[in-house]
Amino acid sequence: MSDPRQDTALRDALDRFTVPSLSQGFADRVVAVATHPEAPLPVAVPTRRDRRGGWVRGHRVIVGALAFGLMSAAAAATAIFGDVARTMLVIGPLIASIAPEKTEPRIKKAVTIKSPIVSEDQTYQAAPGDPPSVETPPLALEERRELRREFVAQKIASRLERRAEVREELGLPPRPVRPARILPVLRRLPPAERAAIVERVREIRQEQRAAPSALPDREPLIPDRGISLAPKVDLPVDVAGAIPAPTSVEPQTGDGLRTPERLEQLRRLRALRELQERRRELRRQRAQQ
Amino acid sequence: MNLATPPRADDDTLMARVALRDGEAFRTLVEGHAAKAHRIGWRMLGDATEAEDVAQEAMLKLWEQADKWQPGGAGVGAWLNRVATNLCLDRLRRRRFTSDEEVPDRVDESPLADALVDEEAMRLKAMMAVQALPDRQRAAIVLTYYEDCSNMAAAEILDMNVKAFESLLLRARQALKAALCDLRPAVQGGMA
């Protein structure tokens, strides 16, 4: 590539790019600027707006503070920030004086009704002869349970009665009752309730047998086994062995009544078992906690 | 291009006086060297006002930095080449960021330009060809051709090594030739 200084055509073209001379007085101006530097600008006179600046700023601060207070008070009154606003220094007492104290709905503890531990005395108290106390809800519950026990006992007794009648009519010997339908129901019940039902069944049966006039046509049908029929027929060995032993029921063996000493022993033994069961249950609950 | 510049010895003497805030010495320097800065500004920026601003700014820098002057150097002319070129490049850079106007990348090829064959049109065309060059290529042409700087001095002014500067200068010449190819026959025709 040729040098433009040697390329005549290019050199001629470039030479046409001439420069005008400097303007007149350029040197004087530059020297003047260099030797007499510009004086500093005069101090700016504060304008009217600047003089009012202090008040304007103060006014803005006051308006801003008022607006903030109103906004925060409104927010607190509408409980946007929850109870945070009530803890603020100025706004909190204002809100407390204006708005009533918010009463939070108390969470009611769930009432857990434990199944009553029926002792012998309680079993006696829950007997249908006593008027149930309706003052407190647990007693009402107990009343309902009592009614249910009565119903179940009546049903079991009538079924046993009908079964004995049928066998008697057929000329069959009385056999131990295997209440297949009754046993599952009884097993689901708590021991105390189960004992009460069995006891009630026995009582019904005894009442029915003790009042032959009320049932004249049934009485001959009941087989005479030479012993007290009530426990022997109504609570056979199968039933007594299948279900947990009730506390108030006199367990029967297949060959006759037990002696009072033996009954007392059995009752203590069952009370002891129940106590052990309760302790086990308590231990389990503590372990879970 | 015969550019009358005072001898370097005179430059050192004048700068010593300028360092002592001698206005007359400074006036002598301005009268002797301001045209150089003005030329560079004009050819780099293409604007008379900006060229004068560049020249004034360069001379004022000379005044301000007179106390740092090292005697025995390349002289005031070389110093002004560097300062004026850098001032122009700075202005071009700022102009690129502040102006919405696109920098023309080639010569105006309108029929009207072709039709103009008088001297002014030729001057304008040459000017536009130079102005259409990229900034550093334009600086290379201005320094080497118009200001008679050697390649080494121009490379030093542009903070480049010589090889890179020669490559830059080569690209500038190619671009100029391409831009002025239609001008040459006219020039030759005009001369004939």
Interface residues (C-beta under 8 A of the other chain):
Chain A: M1 S2 D3 P4 R5 D7 A9 L10 R11 D12 A13 L14 D15 R16 F17 T18 V19 P20 S21 L22 S23 F26 A27 D28 R29 V30 V31 V33 A34 T35
Chain B: R21 G23 F26 R27 V30 E31 A34 A35 H38 R39 W42 R43 A48 A51 E52 A55 Q56 M59 L60 W63 E119 M122 R123 K125 A126 M127 A129 V130 I141 Y145 Y146 L170 R173 Q174 L176 K177 L180 L183 R184 V187 Q188 M191
